[in-house]
């Protein structure tokens, strides 16, 4: 029997049809991570939470399919969450916006280790990814350490010292982890990172690339060079006492003599004389925001983010740890370079080893 116009059942059918053909709401990588990602081997096992490291939110938003940004650069210290951003983006892409992905590590061994210890664990711990990758055994050829298939794409893991693995492999997403340690001449075929960038050409302006690294030597740092072409964003946080927004600098970190356990931070405001302690950091990070040093450079296509070890969440690498490592370096050039690169996330000038942020402590 023919239904009349305005019939309730007809309206319900139309609504059901519209719901079926309406695309899902556009998720950011940060939103996807909070909703789907699980991290079981962690100091905080369970669901992934951007609230632990709020500074990861904006970079992940830039990597989302709804943002026109094509290049994200992270010049960050060790153990700051940059690898988790890589993992979250890979998981998001496989589940939400499938295209081929290439991830580059400095060496083949590093790529193999990352695949087994990071990617495989993420897939195992995150239900939506486990079902996508199907839990397939490596013998079927679709899920090996260097290539993992998912509906609509795949993840190819490569080492920068094996450029041949990039040949004839177009991709829509590129990830370079620890770019400063990647080969500048991969088997005589040229710069490894440049070779990966070339693989994104097929996808044109819809392609995206993430490059992360702790920096190395001044004048030879790939990540520093990339950052120089961006607005150079830093994370500003408010003083818990006076509210003054400021960047956390190591040279404002103080202690009694060389007793690093007494660490406190000196607010940038001359009118604020109240010490800032490690326990205040959680609320400071939550209220922080990224601001560009050079906003005039930003066109919306590339964003560079600089972060140092001062921002490590409470309970992880603390301000007292920063001071302890600084004092332990004691002017030794090799130890000082490790501190400058991995904790301050700054390049090291081998001809001016005393030029360290915080030397005035």
C-alpha positions, 0 to 999 in steps of 0.5 A, a space after each residue: 500500500 502506498 504511504 501518504 506524504 507526511 506518514 511517520 513511517 516514511 519520515 523514519 525511513 528517510 531519516 534512516 537513509 540520510 543517517 546511512 549516507 551522511 559521512 561521520 563527523 570529522 575527528 582530529 587525531 587528538 579526538 581519535 586518540 582519546 576515544 580509541 587508543 589504549 596504551 597498556 605498557 606505560 607508567 599510566 596504563 589504560 586509555 590514552 589521554 591527551 590531558 597528561 601531555 596537553 601540548 600534544 593536542 595542537 600538533 595532532 590537530 594539524 595532522 588530522 584530515 580536516 586541517 589543510 596543514 601538510 607539514 608538521 615539525 617537532 623539535 622535542 626532547 627525549 621521552 616527551 611524547 613525540 613518538 606517541 604522536 607518530 603512533 596515534 597518527 598511524 592508528 588514526 590513518 589506518 582506522 579513520 582515513 586510510 591511505 598508504 603510510 611510510 615511516 622512516 627510522 634512522 636504520 633498518 634495525 631501528 625500524 624493525 625494533 620500532 615496528 615490533 615494540 611500538 606498532 605491534 603493541 599499539 595494534 594489540 592493545 587498541 581493539 579497533 586497530 586489532 580488528 583492522 589489521 586482523 591479527 594476521 600472522 606474518 607467514 601470510 605476507 600481509 603483516 610483517 615487521 616492515 609492511 602491515 596491511 589494513 583496508 585501504 592502505 598499508 604501513 611501510 617501515 623503512 630505515 634511512 640506510 636502505 633507500 631501495 625500500 622506498 622505490 616505487 612506493 607512493 604514499 599519502 602520509 610520511 613519518 620521519 622519526 629522529 630525522 637528525 639521525 637519518 642518512 644524508 646519502 642513502 646508498 648513493 641515492 641522495 638524502 633519505 628524507 628527501 627520497 621519502 618526500 618524493 614518494 608523497 608526490 602522487 597524493 599532491 596537496 592531500 599528502 601530509 608529513 610529520 618530522 620529529 627529532 631531538 636536534 644534534 649539532 648546530 649548522 648540521 641539524 635537519 630538524 633545526 633547518 626545517 623549523 627555521 622555515 616555520 613560525 617556530 611555536 613554543 608552549 606558553 603556560 601561566 604562572 600559578 600565582 600571578 597568571 603571567 604567561 611565559 615559556 619555561 626556560 631552563 635558566 630560570 630553574 633554581 635550587 639551593 646550591 647544587 641540591 637539585 632536590 630543592 628545585 623551584 622555578 622563578 616566574 618571568 614576572 618581576 613583580 611575582 616573588 612566589 616560587 613555582 614548584 613541580 607540583 604546580 606543573 599539571 595545572 600550568 600545562 593544562 592552561 598552556 597554549 602554543 604561540 608562534 615566535 614568527 607568526 608572519 611565516 605561517 601560511 597554514 601549510 607548515 607548523 614547527 613546534 619546539 619543546 624542552 624537557 621543562 614541560 615533562 609531566 609531573 611524575 615523569 622527568 622532573 625539574 630536579 632530574 634536569 638539574 641533576 643531569 646538568 650538574 653531572 655534566 660538569 662542563 664535559 663537552 660530550 655530556 653537555 651535548 647530550 644534555 643540550 640535545 636530549 633535554 633542552 632540545 637545542 642544537 649544540 655548538 661544538 665550538 662554543 660548548 659553554 653556551 648552554 641555556 641555564 649555565 648561569 645557575 
